[in-house]
């Protein structure tokens, strides 16, 4: 009789049901997204610090070209040719004006004593400074 007591069917208690639980996978997904975002932020911060102190030759040459003392004609002629040459490949207009400036600076370069820049040369230099984009 004891054996039959275990065979009694229970009507009030249901059998164990397998419930699908996805909260661990949701947690892993959110963790992965946060990790990717943190890596992206770290990468941009790294790039910002890396590029913060990078030497910019164009900017340096423009500052030197802009601050030249045009009263010392011979040194200025050589310096203008040197500093302005980096910008000549920016566009065709830059190349044309650079060629014009170098032709106008020829008389001021290879002589021992030179006169001050004439108005046409100063205007060409000023025009070239205005079109430069750093």
C-alpha positions as CSV (number, residue, x, y, z in Angstrom):
1,X,0.0,0.0,0.0
2,X,2.9,2.3,0.5
3,X,3.8,2.2,-3.1
4,X,0.4,3.4,-4.1
5,X,0.6,6.4,-1.8
6,X,3.3,7.8,-4.0
7,X,1.3,7.4,-7.1
8,X,-1.4,9.7,-6.0
9,X,-1.9,12.4,-8.6
10,X,-1.9,15.9,-7.2
11,X,-4.5,18.3,-8.7
12,X,-3.5,21.5,-7.0
13,X,0.2,21.7,-7.8
14,X,1.3,22.0,-11.4
15,X,4.5,20.5,-12.8
16,X,7.7,22.5,-13.0
17,X,7.7,24.8,-16.0
18,X,10.9,25.9,-17.7
19,X,10.9,29.7,-17.8
20,X,13.3,31.4,-20.3
21,X,15.4,34.1,-18.5
22,X,17.3,36.5,-20.6
23,X,18.3,39.1,-18.1
24,X,21.9,37.8,-18.0
25,X,22.2,38.2,-21.8
26,X,20.7,41.7,-21.5
27,X,23.3,42.6,-18.9
28,X,26.1,41.3,-21.2
29,X,24.8,43.3,-24.1
30,X,24.6,46.5,-22.1
31,X,28.0,45.9,-20.7
32,X,29.4,45.3,-24.2
33,X,27.8,48.6,-25.5
34,X,29.2,50.5,-22.5
35,X,32.6,49.0,-23.1
36,X,32.6,50.0,-26.8
37,X,31.5,53.6,-25.9
38,X,34.3,53.9,-23.3
39,X,36.8,52.7,-25.8
40,X,35.6,55.2,-28.4
41,X,35.8,58.0,-25.9
42,X,39.3,57.0,-24.8
43,X,40.3,56.8,-28.5
44,X,39.1,60.4,-29.2
45,X,40.7,61.8,-26.1
46,X,44.0,60.1,-27.1
47,X,43.7,61.6,-30.6
48,X,42.9,65.0,-29.2
49,X,46.0,65.0,-26.9
50,X,48.2,63.6,-29.7
51,X,47.2,66.3,-32.2
52,X,47.2,69.1,-29.6
53,X,50.9,69.7,-29.7
54,X,51.7,68.6,-33.3
55,X,54.0,71.0,-35.1
56,X,52.2,72.7,-38.0
57,X,54.7,73.9,-40.5
58,X,52.1,75.8,-42.6
59,X,50.9,77.7,-39.5
60,X,54.5,78.4,-38.5
61,X,55.5,79.7,-41.9
62,X,52.4,81.8,-42.2
63,X,53.1,83.5,-38.8
64,X,56.7,84.1,-39.9
65,X,55.6,85.4,-43.3
66,X,53.0,87.6,-41.7
67,X,55.4,89.1,-39.2
68,X,58.3,89.9,-41.5
69,X,59.9,93.3,-41.3
70,X,59.6,94.7,-44.8
71,X,62.0,97.5,-44.1
72,X,65.0,95.1,-44.4
73,X,64.4,94.5,-48.1
74,X,67.0,92.0,-48.9
75,X,66.4,89.6,-46.0
76,X,62.6,90.0,-46.5
77,X,62.9,89.1,-50.2
78,X,64.6,85.8,-49.3
79,X,62.3,85.1,-46.4
80,X,59.2,85.8,-48.4
81,X,60.3,83.4,-51.1
82,X,61.0,80.7,-48.5
83,X,57.9,81.1,-46.4
84,X,55.5,81.7,-49.2
85,X,56.7,78.7,-51.2
86,X,54.8,76.3,-49.0
87,X,51.5,77.8,-50.0
88,X,52.0,77.9,-53.8
89,X,50.5,74.4,-54.4
90,X,47.2,75.2,-52.7
91,X,45.5,76.4,-55.9
92,X,46.3,77.8,-59.3
93,X,45.7,81.3,-58.0
94,X,48.3,80.7,-55.3
95,X,50.8,79.5,-57.9
96,X,50.2,82.5,-60.2
97,X,50.6,85.1,-57.4
98,X,53.6,83.2,-56.0
99,X,55.3,83.4,-59.5
100,X,54.4,87.0,-59.7
101,X,55.9,87.7,-56.3
102,X,59.1,85.8,-57.1
103,X,59.6,87.8,-60.3
104,X,59.0,91.0,-58.4
105,X,61.5,90.0,-55.7
106,X,64.3,89.1,-58.1
107,X,65.7,92.7,-58.2
108,X,65.9,92.8,-54.4
109,X,67.8,89.5,-53.9
110,X,71.2,89.3,-55.7
111,X,72.5,92.8,-55.1
112,X,74.6,94.2,-52.3
113,X,72.6,97.3,-51.8
114,X,68.9,97.4,-52.6
115,X,66.1,99.9,-52.5
116,X,62.9,99.6,-50.5
117,X,60.0,97.6,-51.9
118,X,57.9,99.5,-54.5
119,X,54.1,99.8,-54.0
120,X,53.3,97.1,-56.7
121,X,55.5,94.5,-54.9
122,X,54.0,95.4,-51.5
123,X,50.4,95.1,-52.9
124,X,51.3,91.6,-54.4
125,X,52.7,90.5,-51.1
126,X,49.6,91.8,-49.2
127,X,47.3,90.1,-51.7
128,X,49.1,86.8,-51.3
129,X,48.8,87.0,-47.5
130,X,45.1,87.5,-47.8
131,X,44.4,84.5,-49.9
132,X,46.4,82.1,-47.7
133,X,44.4,79.6,-45.7
134,X,46.2,77.9,-42.8
